[in-house]
Amino acid sequence: MRTNKKTILSILLIALMLTQIFNSKVFAESSGAFSSKEEVVYSTLNTDGKVNGIYVVNILDITKSGTINDYGNYLNIKNLTNLKNINSNEDNITINVEEGKFYYQGNAKSTDLPWIFNIKYTLDNKEIQAKDLTGKSGKLKIEIDTTQNKIIDSSFYQNYMIQISVTLDNNKCKSITSESGVFANSGKNKLITFTVMPNTDLSASITTDVSDFEMKGITITAVPFSMTFDLPDTKEMTKDLVTLSEAITQLNAGTIGLVEGVKSLNIGMNQLKDGSNNYQAGINALNNQSSGLTEASKNINDSLGTINSSLNALSEQLAVAMPNTEISMSLAQISQALGLLTTNYSSFNDGLTAYTGGLSQLATSYNSINDGITSMANGTASLYGGIDKMAAGTNELNNQTKDLPNQIDTAINKLMSEYDFSDYKPISFVSVKNQNVKSVQFIISTEKIEKEKVIEKVEVPKKDTFWERLKKLFIR
């Protein structure tokens, strides 16, 4: 009985040990791990930009041997590392791996990329299909447009930079031009490259004169935008900007003082202009009245001469008729006094005539002087208006440049922030379930535009059979 118990106990212990060994093996197979995953997305496009197909090369950095899971919707899967099978159940992929790099390829079910490409060809201003371009000659225009494919996660469109390269044979393509393309020589070919920044679309074109046209496929690569900028030391620059800002402040203060000075000058010139206008009006009025004054003075002078002559004649007659009488003596005195008055008035009349002539000349000359004063007053008014506008401009400039160094720093930081994608974390293109994604890049190419290769049939000489060769030995 004891022997049976020992036997049963031994069997149970052995079974337990086998179970532990089995479980340990199963655990080992399911405990694989990888530290990172990379995806290289390959795609071929038709010559017009439509997607033919997509396949993805997955690169896993295995840190622990065993069974791991990866995810993706594939039509079929191919192990690129070894001959082991890869199991898949819908989007769940089970792989038994060893430590190191593991590669496998999956042909995607979807034909959608994060971008939509549209390529159009125009020959001599007429749209033409790419397949009809082979061997053609004329003026060719190739138009390439890219836009966002909104059914794919937008993070690719928002964070990836695209480079599109078009290769043209210099022997078949002449006078190649493109406004936005960057040109480079590659052997006998001309390479035209277009760069599409994140979150932007492209609309570009190439024009060329072609003969017997053929073209290699257009290549497109897309990777996360990453560019390191070495910012210059802005301390010296901002120091100079502070000096500039202070100089502008001083200029503004000086301009304000100049405005006040020109304003006072303008007020004084307006007062001078008003006084000159009044003086001119008085001179003109006096000049206009001088002709009547000289005419009246002349009449008085003539009348005094006539009276004086008459009085002298009467005085002489009385002196003869009534000599030494009081009347004749008085009349002689009056005649003498009147003669003196006539002589003095004649001198006065000559002076008045000369004065009025000078007044007329003064009035004529002063018109020019007054015009000059008026022009000067108008000029100072214009000067004041111009200086006032300049002062407004320098004041605005002063306000805009008071904080110029900080403005420059802010502008630089804003510009840099537009191209700062340092916080971007790659996501899987094939499945949101995938973790530890290190990088995803796209390599895309279009079909070639080339003539069909003509395969010449080579006739293979018929080999004689053994009996035919033996027979020929006996034929001479």
Secondary structure as a PSIPRED ss2 file (coil, helix, strand):
# PSIPRED VFORMAT (PSIPRED V4.0)

   1 M C   1.000  0.000  0.000
   2 R H   0.000  1.000  0.000
   3 T H   0.000  1.000  0.000
   4 N H   0.000  1.000  0.000
   5 K H   0.000  1.000  0.000
   6 K H   0.000  1.000  0.000
   7 T H   0.000  1.000  0.000
   8 I H   0.000  1.000  0.000
   9 L H   0.000  1.000  0.000
  10 S H   0.000  1.000  0.000
  11 I H   0.000  1.000  0.000
  12 L H   0.000  1.000  0.000
  13 L H   0.000  1.000  0.000
  14 I H   0.000  1.000  0.000
  15 A H   0.000  1.000  0.000
  16 L H   0.000  1.000  0.000
  17 M H   0.000  1.000  0.000
  18 L H   0.000  1.000  0.000
  19 T H   0.000  1.000  0.000
  20 Q H   0.000  1.000  0.000
  21 I H   0.000  1.000  0.000
  22 F H   0.000  1.000  0.000
  23 N H   0.000  1.000  0.000
  24 S H   0.000  1.000  0.000
  25 K H   0.000  1.000  0.000
  26 V H   0.000  1.000  0.000
  27 F H   0.000  1.000  0.000
  28 A H   0.000  1.000  0.000
  29 E H   0.000  1.000  0.000
  30 S C   1.000  0.000  0.000
  31 S C   1.000  0.000  0.000
  32 G C   1.000  0.000  0.000
  33 A E   0.000  0.000  1.000
  34 F E   0.000  0.000  1.000
  35 S E   0.000  0.000  1.000
  36 S E   0.000  0.000  1.000
  37 K E   0.000  0.000  1.000
  38 E E   0.000  0.000  1.000
  39 E E   0.000  0.000  1.000
  40 V E   0.000  0.000  1.000
  41 V E   0.000  0.000  1.000
  42 Y E   0.000  0.000  1.000
  43 S E   0.000  0.000  1.000
  44 T E   0.000  0.000  1.000
  45 L E   0.000  0.000  1.000
  46 N C   1.000  0.000  0.000
  47 T C   1.000  0.000  0.000
  48 D C   1.000  0.000  0.000
  49 G C   1.000  0.000  0.000
  50 K C   1.000  0.000  0.000
  51 V E   0.000  0.000  1.000
  52 N E   0.000  0.000  1.000
  53 G E   0.000  0.000  1.000
  54 I E   0.000  0.000  1.000
  55 Y E   0.000  0.000  1.000
  56 V E   0.000  0.000  1.000
  57 V E   0.000  0.000  1.000
  58 N E   0.000  0.000  1.000
  59 I E   0.000  0.000  1.000
  60 L E   0.000  0.000  1.000
  61 D E   0.000  0.000  1.000
  62 I E   0.000  0.000  1.000
  63 T E   0.000  0.000  1.000
  64 K E   0.000  0.000  1.000
  65 S C   1.000  0.000  0.000
  66 G E   0.000  0.000  1.000
  67 T E   0.000  0.000  1.000
  68 I E   0.000  0.000  1.000
  69 N E   0.000  0.000  1.000
  70 D E   0.000  0.000  1.000
  71 Y E   0.000  0.000  1.000
  72 G C   1.000  0.000  0.000
  73 N C   1.000  0.000  0.000
  74 Y E   0.000  0.000  1.000
  75 L E   0.000  0.000  1.000
  76 N E   0.000  0.000  1.000
  77 I E   0.000  0.000  1.000
  78 K E   0.000  0.000  1.000
  79 N E   0.000  0.000  1.000
  80 L C   1.000  0.000  0.000
  81 T C   1.000  0.000  0.000
  82 N C   1.000  0.000  0.000
  83 L C   1.000  0.000  0.000
  84 K C   1.000  0.000  0.000
  85 N C   1.000  0.000  0.000
  86 I C   1.000  0.000  0.000
  87 N E   0.000  0.000  1.000
  88 S E   0.000  0.000  1.000
  89 N E   0.000  0.000  1.000
  90 E C   1.000  0.000  0.000
  91 D C   1.000  0.000  0.000
  92 N E   0.000  0.000  1.000
  93 I E   0.000  0.000  1.000
  94 T E   0.000  0.000  1.000
  95 I E   0.000  0.000  1.000
  96 N E   0.000  0.000  1.000
  97 V E   0.000  0.000  1.000
  98 E C   1.000  0.000  0.000
  99 E C   1.000  0.000  0.000
 100 G E   0.000  0.000  1.000
 101 K E   0.000  0.000  1.000
 102 F E   0.000  0.000  1.000
 103 Y E   0.000  0.000  1.000
 104 Y E   0.000  0.000  1.000
 105 Q E   0.000  0.000  1.000
 106 G E   0.000  0.000  1.000
 107 N E   0.000  0.000  1.000
 108 A E   0.000  0.000  1.000
 109 K C   1.000  0.000  0.000
 110 S C   1.000  0.000  0.000
 111 T C   1.000  0.000  0.000
 112 D C   1.000  0.000  0.000
 113 L C   1.000  0.000  0.000
 114 P C   1.000  0.000  0.000
 115 W E   0.000  0.000  1.000
 116 I E   0.000  0.000  1.000
 117 F E   0.000  0.000  1.000
 118 N E   0.000  0.000  1.000
 119 I E   0.000  0.000  1.000
 120 K E   0.000  0.000  1.000
 121 Y E   0.000  0.000  1.000
 122 T E   0.000  0.000  1.000
 123 L E   0.000  0.000  1.000
 124 D C   1.000  0.000  0.000
 125 N C   1.000  0.000  0.000
 126 K E   0.000  0.000  1.000
 127 E E   0.000  0.000  1.000
 128 I C   1.000  0.000  0.000
 129 Q C   1.000  0.000  0.000
 130 A H   0.000  1.000  0.000
 131 K H   0.000  1.000  0.000
 132 D H   0.000  1.000  0.000
 133 L C   1.000  0.000  0.000
 134 T C   1.000  0.000  0.000
 135 G C   1.000  0.000  0.000
 136 K C   1.000  0.000  0.000
 137 S C   1.000  0.000  0.000
 138 G E   0.000  0.000  1.000
 139 K E   0.000  0.000  1.000
 140 L E   0.000  0.000  1.000
 141 K E   0.000  0.000  1.000
 142 I E   0.000  0.000  1.000
 143 E E   0.000  0.000  1.000
 144 I E   0.000  0.000  1.000
 145 D E   0.000  0.000  1.000
 146 T E   0.000  0.000  1.000
 147 T E   0.000  0.000  1.000
 148 Q E   0.000  0.000  1.000
 149 N C   1.000  0.000  0.000
 150 K C   1.000  0.000  0.000
 151 I C   1.000  0.000  0.000
 152 I C   1.000  0.000  0.000
 153 D C   1.000  0.000  0.000
 154 S H   0.000  1.000  0.000
 155 S H   0.000  1.000  0.000
 156 F H   0.000  1.000  0.000
 157 Y H   0.000  1.000  0.000
 158 Q H   0.000  1.000  0.000
 159 N H   0.000  1.000  0.000
 160 Y E   0.000  0.000  1.000
 161 M E   0.000  0.000  1.000
 162 I E   0.000  0.000  1.000
 163 Q E   0.000  0.000  1.000
 164 I E   0.000  0.000  1.000
 165 S E   0.000  0.000  1.000
 166 V E   0.000  0.000  1.000
 167 T E   0.000  0.000  1.000
 168 L E   0.000  0.000  1.000
 169 D E   0.000  0.000  1.000
 170 N C   1.000  0.000  0.000
 171 N C   1.000  0.000  0.000
 172 K C   1.000  0.000  0.000
 173 C E   0.000  0.000  1.000
 174 K E   0.000  0.000  1.000
 175 S E   0.000  0.000  1.000
 176 I E   0.000  0.000  1.000
 177 T E   0.000  0.000  1.000
 178 S C   1.000  0.000  0.000
 179 E C   1.000  0.000  0.000
 180 S C   1.000  0.000  0.000
 181 G C   1.000  0.000  0.000
 182 V E   0.000  0.000  1.000
 183 F E   0.000  0.000  1.000
 184 A E   0.000  0.000  1.000
 185 N E   0.000  0.000  1.000
 186 S E   0.000  0.000  1.000
 187 G C   1.000  0.000  0.000
 188 K C   1.000  0.000  0.000
 189 N E   0.000  0.000  1.000
 190 K E   0.000  0.000  1.000
 191 L E   0.000  0.000  1.000
 192 I E   0.000  0.000  1.000
 193 T E   0.000  0.000  1.000
 194 F E   0.000  0.000  1.000
 195 T E   0.000  0.000  1.000
 196 V E   0.000  0.000  1.000
 197 M C   1.000  0.000  0.000
 198 P C   1.000  0.000  0.000
 199 N C   1.000  0.000  0.000
 200 T C   1.000  0.000  0.000
 201 D C   1.000  0.000  0.000
 202 L E   0.000  0.000  1.000
 203 S E   0.000  0.000  1.000
 204 A E   0.000  0.000  1.000
 205 S E   0.000  0.000  1.000
 206 I E   0.000  0.000  1.000
 207 T E   0.000  0.000  1.000
 208 T E   0.000  0.000  1.000
 209 D E   0.000  0.000  1.000
 210 V E   0.000  0.000  1.000
 211 S C   1.000  0.000  0.000
 212 D C   1.000  0.000  0.000
 213 F C   1.000  0.000  0.000
 214 E C   1.000  0.000  0.000
 215 M E   0.000  0.000  1.000
 216 K C   1.000  0.000  0.000
 217 G C   1.000  0.000  0.000
 218 I C   1.000  0.000  0.000
 219 T E   0.000  0.000  1.000
 220 I E   0.000  0.000  1.000
 221 T E   0.000  0.000  1.000
 222 A E   0.000  0.000  1.000
 223 V E   0.000  0.000  1.000
 224 P E   0.000  0.000  1.000
 225 F C   1.000  0.000  0.000
 226 S C   1.000  0.000  0.000
 227 M C   1.000  0.000  0.000
 228 T C   1.000  0.000  0.000
 229 F C   1.000  0.000  0.000
 230 D C   1.000  0.000  0.000
 231 L C   1.000  0.000  0.000
 232 P C   1.000  0.000  0.000
 233 D C   1.000  0.000  0.000
 234 T C   1.000  0.000  0.000
 235 K H   0.000  1.000  0.000
 236 E H   0.000  1.000  0.000
 237 M H   0.000  1.000  0.000
 238 T H   0.000  1.000  0.000
 239 K H   0.000  1.000  0.000
 240 D H   0.000  1.000  0.000
 241 L H   0.000  1.000  0.000
 242 V H   0.000  1.000  0.000
 243 T H   0.000  1.000  0.000
 244 L H   0.000  1.000  0.000
 245 S H   0.000  1.000  0.000
 246 E H   0.000  1.000  0.000
 247 A H   0.000  1.000  0.000
 248 I H   0.000  1.000  0.000
 249 T H   0.000  1.000  0.000
 250 Q H   0.000  1.000  0.000
 251 L H   0.000  1.000  0.000
 252 N H   0.000  1.000  0.000
 253 A H   0.000  1.000  0.000
 254 G H   0.000  1.000  0.000
 255 T H   0.000  1.000  0.000
 256 I H   0.000  1.000  0.000
 257 G H   0.000  1.000  0.000
 258 L H   0.000  1.000  0.000
 259 V H   0.000  1.000  0.000
 260 E H   0.000  1.000  0.000
 261 G H   0.000  1.000  0.000
 262 V H   0.000  1.000  0.000
 263 K H   0.000  1.000  0.000
 264 S H   0.000  1.000  0.000
 265 L H   0.000  1.000  0.000
 266 N H   0.000  1.000  0.000
 267 I H   0.000  1.000  0.000
 268 G H   0.000  1.000  0.000
 269 M H   0.000  1.000  0.000
 270 N H   0.000  1.000  0.000
 271 Q H   0.000  1.000  0.000
 272 L H   0.000  1.000  0.000
 273 K H   0.000  1.000  0.000
 274 D H   0.000  1.000  0.000
 275 G H   0.000  1.000  0.000
 276 S H   0.000  1.000  0.000
 277 N H   0.000  1.000  0.000
 278 N H   0.000  1.000  0.000
 279 Y H   0.000  1.000  0.000
 280 Q H   0.000  1.000  0.000
 281 A H   0.000  1.000  0.000
 282 G H   0.000  1.000  0.000
 283 I H   0.000  1.000  0.000
 284 N H   0.000  1.000  0.000
 285 A H   0.000  1.000  0.000
 286 L H   0.000  1.000  0.000
 287 N H   0.000  1.000  0.000
 288 N H   0.000  1.000  0.000
 289 Q H   0.000  1.000  0.000
 290 S H   0.000  1.000  0.000
 291 S H   0.000  1.000  0.000
 292 G H   0.000  1.000  0.000
 293 L H   0.000  1.000  0.000
 294 T H   0.000  1.000  0.000
 295 E H   0.000  1.000  0.000
 296 A H   0.000  1.000  0.000
 297 S H   0.000  1.000  0.000
 298 K H   0.000  1.000  0.000
 299 N H   0.000  1.000  0.000
 300 I H   0.000  1.000  0.000
 301 N H   0.000  1.000  0.000
 302 D H   0.000  1.000  0.000
 303 S H   0.000  1.000  0.000
 304 L H   0.000  1.000  0.000
 305 G H   0.000  1.000  0.000
 306 T H   0.000  1.000  0.000
 307 I H   0.000  1.000  0.000
 308 N H   0.000  1.000  0.000
 309 S H   0.000  1.000  0.000
 310 S H   0.000  1.000  0.000
 311 L H   0.000  1.000  0.000
 312 N H   0.000  1.000  0.000
 313 A H   0.000  1.000  0.000
 314 L H   0.000  1.000  0.000
 315 S H   0.000  1.000  0.000
 316 E H   0.000  1.000  0.000
 317 Q H   0.000  1.000  0.000
 318 L H   0.000  1.000  0.000
 319 A H   0.000  1.000  0.000
 320 V H   0.000  1.000  0.000
 321 A H   0.000  1.000  0.000
 322 M C   1.000  0.000  0.000
 323 P C   1.000  0.000  0.000
 324 N C   1.000  0.000  0.000
 325 T C   1.000  0.000  0.000
 326 E H   0.000  1.000  0.000
 327 I H   0.000  1.000  0.000
 328 S H   0.000  1.000  0.000
 329 M H   0.000  1.000  0.000
 330 S H   0.000  1.000  0.000
 331 L H   0.000  1.000  0.000
 332 A H   0.000  1.000  0.000
 333 Q H   0.000  1.000  0.000
 334 I H   0.000  1.000  0.000
 335 S H   0.000  1.000  0.000
 336 Q H   0.000  1.000  0.000
 337 A H   0.000  1.000  0.000
 338 L H   0.000  1.000  0.000
 339 G H   0.000  1.000  0.000
 340 L H   0.000  1.000  0.000
 341 L H   0.000  1.000  0.000
 342 T H   0.000  1.000  0.000
 343 T H   0.000  1.000  0.000
 344 N H   0.000  1.000  0.000
 345 Y H   0.000  1.000  0.000
 346 S H   0.000  1.000  0.000
 347 S H   0.000  1.000  0.000
 348 F H   0.000  1.000  0.000
 349 N H   0.000  1.000  0.000
 350 D H   0.000  1.000  0.000
 351 G H   0.000  1.000  0.000
 352 L H   0.000  1.000  0.000
 353 T H   0.000  1.000  0.000
 354 A H   0.000  1.000  0.000
 355 Y H   0.000  1.000  0.000
 356 T H   0.000  1.000  0.000
 357 G H   0.000  1.000  0.000
 358 G H   0.000  1.000  0.000
 359 L H   0.000  1.000  0.000
 360 S H   0.000  1.000  0.000
 361 Q H   0.000  1.000  0.000
 362 L H   0.000  1.000  0.000
 363 A H   0.000  1.000  0.000
 364 T H   0.000  1.000  0.000
 365 S H   0.000  1.000  0.000
 366 Y H   0.000  1.000  0.000
 367 N H   0.000  1.000  0.000
 368 S H   0.000  1.000  0.000
 369 I H   0.000  1.000  0.000
 370 N H   0.000  1.000  0.000
 371 D H   0.000  1.000  0.000
 372 G H   0.000  1.000  0.000
 373 I H   0.000  1.000  0.000
 374 T H   0.000  1.000  0.000
 375 S H   0.000  1.000  0.000
 376 M H   0.000  1.000  0.000
 377 A H   0.000  1.000  0.000
 378 N H   0.000  1.000  0.000
 379 G H   0.000  1.000  0.000
 380 T H   0.000  1.000  0.000
 381 A H   0.000  1.000  0.000
 382 S H   0.000  1.000  0.000
 383 L H   0.000  1.000  0.000
 384 Y H   0.000  1.000  0.000
 385 G H   0.000  1.000  0.000
 386 G H   0.000  1.000  0.000
 387 I H   0.000  1.000  0.000
 388 D H   0.000  1.000  0.000
 389 K H   0.000  1.000  0.000
 390 M H   0.000  1.000  0.000
 391 A H   0.000  1.000  0.000
 392 A H   0.000  1.000  0.000
 393 G H   0.000  1.000  0.000
 394 T H   0.000  1.000  0.000
 395 N H   0.000  1.000  0.000
 396 E H   0.000  1.000  0.000
 397 L H   0.000  1.000  0.000
 398 N H   0.000  1.000  0.000
 399 N H   0.000  1.000  0.000
 400 Q H   0.000  1.000  0.000
 401 T H   0.000  1.000  0.000
 402 K C   1.000  0.000  0.000
 403 D C   1.000  0.000  0.000
 404 L H   0.000  1.000  0.000
 405 P H   0.000  1.000  0.000
 406 N H   0.000  1.000  0.000
 407 Q H   0.000  1.000  0.000
 408 I H   0.000  1.000  0.000
 409 D H   0.000  1.000  0.000
 410 T H   0.000  1.000  0.000
 411 A H   0.000  1.000  0.000
 412 I H   0.000  1.000  0.000
 413 N H   0.000  1.000  0.000
 414 K H   0.000  1.000  0.000
 415 L H   0.000  1.000  0.000
 416 M H   0.000  1.000  0.000
 417 S H   0.000  1.000  0.000
 418 E H   0.000  1.000  0.000
 419 Y C   1.000  0.000  0.000
 420 D C   1.000  0.000  0.000
 421 F C   1.000  0.000  0.000
 422 S C   1.000  0.000  0.000
 423 D C   1.000  0.000  0.000
 424 Y C   1.000  0.000  0.000
 425 K C   1.000  0.000  0.000
 426 P C   1.000  0.000  0.000
 427 I C   1.000  0.000  0.000
 428 S C   1.000  0.000  0.000
 429 F C   1.000  0.000  0.000
 430 V C   1.000  0.000  0.000
 431 S C   1.000  0.000  0.000
 432 V C   1.000  0.000  0.000
 433 K C   1.000  0.000  0.000
 434 N C   1.000  0.000  0.000
 435 Q C   1.000  0.000  0.000
 436 N C   1.000  0.000  0.000
 437 V E   0.000  0.000  1.000
 438 K E   0.000  0.000  1.000
 439 S E   0.000  0.000  1.000
 440 V E   0.000  0.000  1.000
 441 Q E   0.000  0.000  1.000
 442 F E   0.000  0.000  1.000
 443 I E   0.000  0.000  1.000
 444 I E   0.000  0.000  1.000
 445 S E   0.000  0.000  1.000
 446 T E   0.000  0.000  1.000
 447 E C   1.000  0.000  0.000
 448 K C   1.000  0.000  0.000
 449 I E   0.000  0.000  1.000
 450 E C   1.000  0.000  0.000
 451 K C   1.000  0.000  0.000
 452 E C   1.000  0.000  0.000
 453 K C   1.000  0.000  0.000
 454 V C   1.000  0.000  0.000
 455 I C   1.000  0.000  0.000
 456 E C   1.000  0.000  0.000
 457 K C   1.000  0.000  0.000
 458 V C   1.000  0.000  0.000
 459 E C   1.000  0.000  0.000
 460 V C   1.000  0.000  0.000
 461 P C   1.000  0.000  0.000
 462 K C   1.000  0.000  0.000
 463 K C   1.000  0.000  0.000
 464 D C   1.000  0.000  0.000
 465 T C   1.000  0.000  0.000
 466 F H   0.000  1.000  0.000
 467 W H   0.000  1.000  0.000
 468 E H   0.000  1.000  0.000
 469 R H   0.000  1.000  0.000
 470 L H   0.000  1.000  0.000
 471 K H   0.000  1.000  0.000
 472 K H   0.000  1.000  0.000
 473 L C   1.000  0.000  0.000
 474 F C   1.000  0.000  0.000
 475 I C   1.000  0.000  0.000
 476 R C   1.000  0.000  0.000
